[in-house]
Amino acid sequence: MTTNLTTLSKRILNNFTDRRGAVTGKITPPLDVGKEVAALQKLNSGEIWITPSGVRAFDFFYDGSYCVAMTFELVDEEKVELKIASADTVKPVDVVGSVYLYLADVLKLKPTLYDPLSVEQFISGPAESTLGVDLEVLKDHLEVLTIFSVNDNSIFDKKTSNKYVGNYLSTFDADFKLKNSLSKQAVKKIRELFHTQKKYLPESNFFEAMSTPLLKHAFLEIYRSFEFVFVLPRALALQTKLNTLGSNVNMNVLDFARECYKELGWKRVERDSIIRIFKSYADFDYNNFVVLASNSSPFKKIKKVTASDDEEDKTAFVLKISERFYELRNQIAHQFWDDDVVKCSDNDFQALIEFTLGCIDYIYKKHLSN
């Protein structure tokens, strides 16, 4: 790390503008300049990127830990959520002033104070004094910056990319959450999928689902992630059959499915794929189908069949659920005429989204988990 404190201080002050132009002067020196300089010299920087949520991020090693600095505020509720979700292995931390100045410079933190007179009062006036302007005052008038420390024993293994970790953390941005209407349970399930299925997760769809205020569009994005696993039951069946016949297809089922598509032009059959997946999911957790039929009005006309009922009746019930599920997807994707649309309230879509995420989670764990 070669950039010195004087240069960093000058750059940060120059971001502010008063009636005379860019602010000059100095920032109040730290009590232990040597300690701050040493901390800056030991910092090992990584990459800068923008997450799908629009947050700027920068990763680095600091004080023996892997860290990610991100331009959003982690509110108290989200701190608790992160603590629980990460088993307290990913947490917000403080850094010394010199490191903060470096991060503010790298991430180009923008001033939040623009009025020239106010800048003179709070920034340039003190900066021109003998003592200089206090760093905490500058922090109050710059974009919010949150620094996360990621423990070596965190929920992410060491092979996880820096960007993936940062993208996961951006789902805790309170401003980003305000853009969507997903239930807490749906967001929780998305986060669980993030840190358990990173190798196969089409994360862009989940970010799209979290970005839209319209729940029908959120459902469509979740469905697109669901489409990602359509081919798995068929690929698994073929792989099992080949092995039974004496072959040795020793490869991940998704990789096998990709090879089938590449070599044979093997395409999914959407309606049949949903039926296969739903039948498998029903064997795992049949009650979720009963809950969906109870909580989402488009399914309420389907006669509910409990887990204790006849197997044929249960199979027919799951088949009807799958048909209505596919119909709901089609009316959003293909924009049916109003007279042909099955009405769905926001509560209906919430139930549908939570059900679909649960199904995706099950399929990942059954077919893809390492």
C-alpha positions in Angstrom: 0.0 0.0 0.0 1.8 3.1 -1.2 -0.9 5.8 -1.0 -0.1 8.0 2.1 -2.4 9.6 4.6 -1.8 13.1 3.3 -2.8 12.2 -0.3 -5.9 10.4 0.9 -7.0 13.2 3.1 -6.6 15.7 0.3 -8.6 13.6 -2.1 -11.5 13.1 0.4 -11.7 16.9 1.2 -11.5 17.7 -2.5 -14.8 15.9 -3.0 -16.6 18.7 -1.1 -17.3 22.0 -2.7 -17.9 25.4 -1.1 -18.3 28.8 -2.7 -14.6 28.9 -3.5 -14.4 25.5 -5.1 -13.0 22.2 -3.9 -12.3 22.1 -0.2 -8.7 22.1 0.9 -7.1 22.0 4.4 -6.5 19.0 6.6 -8.2 16.2 8.6 -7.5 16.1 12.3 -4.5 13.8 12.7 -5.0 10.5 14.5 -3.7 10.0 18.0 -1.3 7.3 16.8 -0.1 8.2 13.3 2.4 5.3 13.3 -0.3 2.7 14.0 -2.6 4.1 11.3 0.2 4.2 8.7 1.2 0.6 9.6 -2.5 -0.6 9.2 -2.7 1.0 5.8 0.6 -0.6 4.7 -0.6 -4.0 5.7 -3.9 -3.8 3.8 -4.0 -6.1 0.7 -6.5 -4.9 -1.8 -8.7 -7.0 -4.1 -11.4 -6.1 -6.7 -14.0 -3.4 -7.1 -17.4 -4.3 -8.5 -21.1 -3.4 -8.5 -23.5 -5.9 -7.2 -26.8 -6.8 -9.0 -28.5 -4.6 -6.4 -26.5 -1.6 -7.4 -24.2 -1.5 -4.4 -20.5 -0.8 -5.0 -18.2 -3.3 -3.3 -14.5 -3.8 -2.7 -12.8 -6.8 -1.0 -9.5 -6.7 0.8 -7.5 -8.4 3.6 -7.2 -6.4 6.8 -5.8 -7.3 10.2 -5.6 -11.0 9.2 -9.2 -11.2 8.0 -11.0 -11.2 4.6 -13.2 -8.2 4.4 -15.8 -6.7 2.0 -16.6 -3.0 2.0 -20.0 -2.0 0.6 -21.9 1.2 0.0 -25.0 0.5 2.0 -26.2 0.8 5.6 -26.8 -2.3 7.6 -29.7 -1.5 9.9 -30.2 -3.2 13.3 -32.9 -5.6 12.0 -30.6 -6.7 9.2 -27.7 -7.1 11.6 -29.7 -9.6 13.6 -30.7 -11.4 10.4 -27.1 -11.6 9.2 -25.9 -12.8 12.6 -28.5 -15.6 12.5 -28.0 -16.5 8.8 -24.2 -16.6 9.1 -24.0 -18.2 12.5 -22.2 -15.1 13.5 -19.3 -15.8 11.1 -19.9 -12.7 8.9 -20.2 -9.5 10.8 -19.9 -5.7 10.4 -16.6 -4.3 11.8 -14.9 -1.0 12.4 -11.6 0.0 10.8 -9.0 2.6 11.7 -9.2 6.1 10.1 -6.5 5.5 7.6 -8.1 2.4 6.2 -11.5 4.2 6.1 -9.9 7.0 4.1 -8.5 4.4 1.7 -11.8 2.7 1.3 -13.6 6.0 0.8 -11.2 6.8 -2.0 -11.3 3.5 -3.7 -15.1 3.3 -3.7 -15.4 7.0 -4.6 -17.8 7.8 -1.8 -19.9 10.7 -2.7 -20.7 13.7 -0.5 -24.2 14.0 0.9 -23.7 17.7 1.8 -24.0 20.1 -1.2 -25.0 23.5 0.1 -21.9 25.7 -0.1 -22.6 27.5 3.1 -23.2 24.3 5.0 -19.9 22.9 3.5 -18.1 25.9 4.8 -19.6 25.6 8.3 -19.0 21.9 8.7 -16.2 21.0 6.4 -14.0 23.7 4.9 -14.0 26.0 8.0 -12.7 23.3 10.4 -10.4 21.9 7.7 -8.6 25.2 7.5 -8.2 25.5 11.2 -5.2 24.4 13.2 -6.9 21.2 14.4 -8.4 20.3 11.1 -11.8 18.7 10.4 -12.7 15.6 12.5 -12.9 12.4 10.4 -16.3 11.5 12.0 -17.7 14.8 10.6 -16.7 13.7 7.1 -18.2 10.3 7.6 -21.5 11.9 8.5 -21.5 13.7 5.2 -20.3 10.9 2.9 -22.1 7.9 1.5 -22.6 5.2 4.1 -20.0 2.5 4.1 -20.3 -0.9 5.8 -17.3 -3.2 6.2 -17.9 -6.9 6.7 -15.4 -9.4 8.1 -15.8 -12.9 6.8 -14.5 -15.5 9.2 -12.4 -18.4 7.8 -15.1 -20.8 9.2 -17.9 -18.8 7.7 -21.0 -20.2 5.8 -18.9 -19.8 2.6 -16.2 -22.2 1.8 -12.8 -20.9 0.7 -13.6 -21.6 -3.0 -16.4 -19.1 -3.0 -15.7 -16.0 -5.1 -15.4 -12.6 -3.6 -18.2 -11.3 -5.8 -20.5 -14.0 -4.8 -20.0 -13.2 -1.1 -20.5 -9.5 -1.7 -23.7 -10.2 -3.8 -25.1 -12.3 -0.9 -24.3 -9.5 1.5 -26.1 -6.9 -0.7 -29.4 -8.7 0.0 -29.2 -7.3 3.5 -29.3 -3.7 2.1 -32.4 -2.1 3.7 -32.9 0.3 0.7 -32.8 -2.7 -1.7 -35.3 -4.6 0.4 -37.7 -1.6 0.1 -37.8 -2.1 -3.6 -39.5 -5.5 -3.3 -42.5 -7.0 -1.6 -41.2 -10.4 -0.9 -42.1 -11.9 2.5 -39.4 -12.4 5.1 -39.7 -16.1 4.6 -39.1 -15.8 0.9 -36.0 -13.6 1.4 -34.7 -16.0 4.1 -35.1 -18.9 1.7 -33.3 -17.0 -1.1 -30.4 -16.3 1.3 -30.2 -19.9 2.3 -30.0 -20.9 -1.4 -27.2 -18.4 -1.8 -24.9 -19.8 0.8 -25.7 -23.5 0.2 -26.0 -23.8 -3.6 -23.5 -21.3 -5.0 -22.2 -23.7 -7.7 -25.5 -24.0 -9.5 -27.5 -21.0 -8.5 -28.7 -18.6 -11.3 -28.5 -15.7 -8.8 -29.5 -13.0 -11.3 -33.1 -14.3 -11.3 -33.3 -14.0 -7.5 -32.0 -10.4 -7.7 -34.6 -9.6 -10.3 -37.2 -11.1 -8.0 -36.0 -8.9 -5.2 -35.8 -5.8 -7.3 -39.4 -5.7 -8.6 -42.3 -4.3 -6.5 -44.7 -6.5 -8.5 -45.1 -9.9 -7.0 -46.3 -11.5 -10.2 -43.0 -10.5 -11.8 -41.1 -11.7 -8.7 -42.9 -15.1 -9.1 -41.9 -15.3 -12.8 -38.2 -14.7 -11.9 -38.4 -17.4 -9.2 -40.0 -19.7 -11.8 -37.1 -19.1 -14.1 -34.8 -20.4 -11.4 -37.1 -23.3 -11.1 -36.8 -24.0 -14.8 -33.0 -24.4 -14.3 -33.7 -27.8 -12.6 -36.3 -29.1 -15.0 -34.0 -31.5 -16.7 -32.7 -33.1 -13.5 -35.3 -35.8 -12.8 -35.0 -37.0 -16.4 -31.2 -36.9 -16.4 -31.1 -38.8 -13.1 -33.4 -41.5 -14.4 -31.3 -41.9 -17.6 -28.1 -42.0 -15.6 -29.5 -44.6 -13.2 -30.7 -46.7 -16.1 -27.3 -46.6 -17.9 -25.5 -47.6 -14.7 -28.0 -50.4 -14.2 -27.1 -51.7 -17.7 -23.4 -51.8 -16.8 -22.2 -48.3 -17.7 -20.2 -46.2 -15.3 -21.6 -42.6 -15.6 -19.7 -41.2 -12.6 -20.4 -37.5 -12.9 -22.6 -34.8 -11.4 -26.2 -35.2 -12.6 -26.3 -31.6 -13.8 -23.0 -32.0 -15.8 -24.5 -35.2 -17.2 -27.7 -33.3 -18.3 -25.5 -30.6 -19.9 -23.7 -33.3 -21.9 -27.0 -34.8 -23.0 -28.1 -31.4 -24.2 -24.8 -30.7 -25.9 -24.4 -34.0 -27.7 -28.1 -34.9 -28.3 -29.9 -31.6 -28.4 -31.9 -32.9 -25.5 -34.5 -30.4 -24.4 -36.7 -30.3 -21.4 -40.5 -30.9 -21.6 -41.8 -28.2 -19.4 -45.2 -29.5 -18.3 -43.9 -33.0 -17.8 -40.8 -31.7 -15.9 -43.0 -29.8 -13.4 -45.1 -33.0 -12.8 -41.9 -35.1 -12.2 -40.4 -32.5 -9.9 -43.7 -32.0 -8.0 -44.2 -35.8 -7.5 -40.7 -36.0 -6.1 -41.2 -33.0 -3.9 -44.6 -34.4 -2.7 -42.8 -37.6 -1.6 -40.5 -35.4 0.5 -43.0 -32.9 1.9 -46.6 -33.5 0.8 -47.9 -31.0 3.4 -46.5 -28.1 1.4 -49.0 -28.9 -1.4 -51.9 -28.9 1.1 -50.6 -25.5 2.5 -50.4 -24.0 -1.0 -53.9 -25.2 -1.8 -55.1 -23.7 1.5 -53.3 -20.3 1.3 -53.4 -19.4 -2.4 -56.9 -18.8 -3.9 -56.1 -20.1 -7.4 -55.7 -23.5 -5.8 -58.6 -23.5 -3.3 -61.1 -25.0 -5.7 -58.9 -28.1 -6.0 -60.2 -30.6 -3.4 -57.5 -31.0 -0.8 -56.2 -34.5 -0.1 -54.4 -35.0 3.1 -51.3 -37.1 3.6 -53.3 -39.9 5.2 -55.6 -40.3 2.1 -55.3 -42.9 -0.7 -52.1 -42.7 -2.7 -54.0 -42.4 -6.0 -56.0 -39.5 -4.7 -52.8 -37.8 -3.5 -51.1 -38.3 -6.9 -54.2 -36.8 -8.6 -54.1 -33.9 -6.2 -50.4 -33.1 -6.9 -51.1 -33.4 -10.6 -53.9 -30.8 -10.4 -51.6 -28.5 -8.4 -48.9 -28.8 -11.1 -51.4 -28.0 -13.9 -52.7 -24.9 -12.1 -49.1 -23.9 -11.3 -48.1 -24.1 -15.0 -51.2 -22.2 -16.0 -50.4 -19.3 -13.6 -46.9 -19.1 -15.0 -48.2 -19.0 -18.5 -50.7 -16.2 -17.9 -47.9 -14.0 -16.6 -45.3 -14.9 -19.2 -47.7 -14.7 -22.2 -50.0 -12.0 -21.0 -53.4 -13.6 -21.4 -56.6 -11.6 -22.0 -58.1 -10.4 -18.8 -61.1 -12.7 -19.2 -58.8 -15.7 -19.3 -56.7 -14.8 -16.3 -57.0 -16.6 -13.0 -57.0 -13.8 -10.4 -54.1 -13.7 -8.0 -53.8 -11.4 -5.0 -50.4 -10.4 -3.5 -51.1 -12.9 -0.7 -51.6 -15.6 -3.4 -48.3 -14.8 -5.0 -46.5 -14.7 -1.7 -47.7 -18.3 -1.0 -46.8 -19.3 -4.6 -43.3 -17.8 -4.3 -42.6 -19.5 -0.9 -43.8 -22.8 -2.3 -41.6 -22.6 -5.4 -38.5 -21.6 -3.4 -39.1 -24.6 -1.1 -39.3 -26.8 -4.2 -36.1 -25.4 -5.6 -34.3 -25.9 -2.3 -35.5 -29.5 -2.2 -34.3 -30.2 -5.8 -30.9 -28.6 -5.2 -30.4 -30.7 -2.1 -31.6 -33.9 -3.7 -29.7 -33.7 -6.9 -26.9 -31.1 -6.7 -25.5 -30.7 -3.2 -21.9 -31.6 -2.9 
